[in-house]
Amino acid sequence: MTQNGRTYKEIFGIISKDNASAADYAAAYRKVLSGPPGTVSEFVSTDSAFGSGQHWLNRVENDALETLQIGGEARPTVRVVVTEKGIGSNYFEATWRRWFDVQTGAVIRQAYQPIHGQAYANQDWTAASIVVAKP
């Protein structure tokens, strides 16, 4: 995925492939994106960065099918709602809504709602255009 001139290797454009919980993220998103609206997956993730060892309960749900206008073009999407809630002494809680383009599988819009804990900047965005590489 390329964003603002930088290239990233991420699973579903969400999490680094090097993340300790990458396989759990991949399984949850695969299940939800391939199922009908209402499909849910839950898993516990661990932050191994900086030795924090924090844990979160992640709930991923296929919320709806929705068409977005991106660059003047109608794009069918799957809207996914992700709730991340800290476990134990971790009080963080937030909800992300992510729209996945059906054709490319890319996240083309994201909306963020912090509930408890640190609020992250630059979490609300919409793609200006989609360029599909030719084989």
C-alpha positions in Angstrom: 0.0 0.0 0.0 1.3 3.5 -0.9 0.0 6.4 1.1 1.4 10.0 0.9 4.4 8.7 -1.1 5.4 6.0 1.4 5.0 2.3 0.8 3.8 0.0 3.6 3.5 -3.8 3.9 0.3 -4.3 5.9 -2.5 -6.8 6.3 -5.7 -5.3 4.9 -4.0 -1.9 5.1 -4.5 -2.0 8.9 -1.6 -3.7 10.7 2.0 -4.4 10.0 2.9 -7.9 8.9 5.5 -7.8 11.7 2.9 -7.2 14.5 2.7 -10.1 17.1 -1.0 -10.3 16.5 -0.9 -10.1 12.7 -2.3 -13.6 12.1 -5.2 -12.9 14.4 -6.0 -9.6 12.6 -5.8 -11.4 9.2 -8.1 -14.2 10.2 -10.7 -11.8 11.7 -10.8 -9.5 8.7 -10.8 -12.4 6.2 -13.9 -13.9 8.0 -15.7 -10.6 8.3 -15.0 -9.4 4.7 -16.0 -12.7 3.2 -19.2 -13.0 5.2 -22.6 -11.2 4.9 -23.4 -8.1 7.0 -23.7 -9.1 10.6 -20.7 -11.4 10.5 -18.5 -10.9 13.6 -15.0 -12.0 14.7 -13.3 -11.3 18.1 -9.7 -11.8 19.2 -7.3 -10.6 21.8 -4.3 -8.6 20.5 -1.0 -7.9 22.3 1.3 -4.9 21.8 4.8 -6.2 21.9 6.3 -2.8 20.9 8.5 -1.3 23.6 7.8 -4.2 25.9 4.5 -2.8 27.0 2.6 -6.1 26.9 -0.8 -4.4 26.8 -3.8 -6.4 25.7 -7.0 -5.5 23.8 -10.2 -7.2 22.9 -10.9 -6.6 19.2 -14.4 -6.9 17.8 -14.6 -6.8 14.0 -18.1 -6.7 12.3 -19.3 -6.6 8.7 -21.7 -3.7 9.3 -23.1 -3.1 5.8 -22.6 -2.9 2.0 -22.4 0.7 0.9 -21.5 2.6 -2.2 -19.0 5.5 -1.9 -18.2 8.2 -4.4 -14.4 8.3 -4.8 -12.9 10.5 -7.5 -16.3 10.9 -9.2 -16.7 7.1 -9.4 -19.2 4.9 -7.5 -17.3 2.3 -5.6 -19.1 -0.7 -3.9 -17.6 -1.2 -0.4 -18.0 -3.3 2.7 -18.2 -1.2 5.8 -16.5 -2.8 8.8 -16.8 -1.6 12.4 -13.9 -2.3 14.7 -14.1 -1.8 18.5 -10.9 -2.1 20.4 -11.1 -2.2 24.2 -8.2 -2.5 26.6 -8.0 -5.4 29.0 -7.0 -5.2 32.7 -5.2 -1.9 33.5 -5.4 -0.8 29.8 -8.3 1.6 29.7 -8.1 2.5 26.0 -11.3 2.1 24.0 -12.2 3.3 20.5 -14.2 2.5 17.4 -13.1 2.6 13.8 -15.3 2.4 10.8 -13.5 1.3 7.7 -14.8 1.0 4.2 -13.1 -1.7 2.0 -13.3 -1.3 -1.7 -14.9 -4.5 -3.1 -12.7 -4.5 -6.3 -9.3 -3.9 -4.8 -9.8 -4.9 -1.1 -8.2 -1.6 -0.1 -9.4 0.6 2.8 -10.7 3.7 1.1 -12.3 5.5 4.0 -11.9 5.5 7.8 -13.7 7.2 10.6 -12.5 7.1 14.2 -14.3 7.6 17.5 -12.2 7.6 20.7 -14.0 6.6 23.8 -11.4 6.3 26.6 -7.6 6.9 26.6 -5.4 8.5 24.1 -7.1 9.9 21.0 -5.0 9.5 17.8 -4.7 12.3 15.2 -5.3 11.9 11.5 -7.6 8.9 11.8 -10.5 10.3 9.8 -9.9 10.2 6.0 -11.3 9.3 2.6 -9.2 8.3 -0.5 -9.2 11.0 -3.2 -8.8 8.4 -5.9 -8.1 4.7 -6.6 -5.5 3.6 -9.1 -5.6 -0.1 -9.9 -2.2 -1.5 -11.1 -2.3 -3.3 -14.4 -1.1 -6.9 -14.4 
